[in-house]
Amino acid sequence: MAAPGVGAVLSLVVLGALQDRWSREALPWFSAKATPLLLILFCLSRHLWLSIMLLGLFGGMQIILRTVSRLIIQVETPRELLGRVMSVFLMDQGMRSLGSMVMGAFVTIFGAALGLALTSMASMTLTVITYFFYYQRREDRRARVLRVTQSFEENRI
């Protein structure tokens, strides 16, 4: 239980040292993909020290994801909406119980290692689908804004 905590503290030190060198899009994407991958590797590991190292990295990736996503939300959200947005953002804390039930069912059916590995693969798949869906919609919005801006400037001249 201490390994994820040590990894979390060390990840915050690394995150503080990196400061402006990370991308707002790359770090959450990397940590969201690395977290389930590290859990799968932990499930496959049969060596104590490798498992402890993987758990430390797992805890670090979780904290990086939470910290960076919270930072992005607080920077990008208008002040008058920040409370509402943060309350929706923190709803995932309540959803962990649902995820634990799904993991528990998979562990009961498939065993501990395979059950956790399968739920981690499902998590990675959903992360990829969500990312590309969001990325595509964001690119569509940017294209629409660019078209509207160009047409506005053409009509103004």
Sequence and secondary structure as in RCSB ss.txt:
>XXXX:A:sequence
MAAPGVGAVLSLVVLGALQDRWSREALPWFSAKATPLLLILFCLSRHLWLSIMLLGLFGGMQIILRTVSRLIIQV
ETPRELLGRVMSVFLMDQGMRSLGSMVMGAFVTIFGAALGLALTSMASMTLTVITYFFYYQRREDRRARVLRVTQ
SFEENRI
>XXXX:A:secstr
 HHHHHHHHHHHHHHHHHGGGS TTHHHHHHHHHHHHHHHHHHH   HHHHHHHHHHHHHHHHHHHHHHHHHHHH
HS GGGHHHHHHHHTTHHHHHHHHHHHHHHHHHHH HHHHHHHHHHHHHHHHHHHHHHHHHHHHHHHHHHHHHHH
HHHHHH 
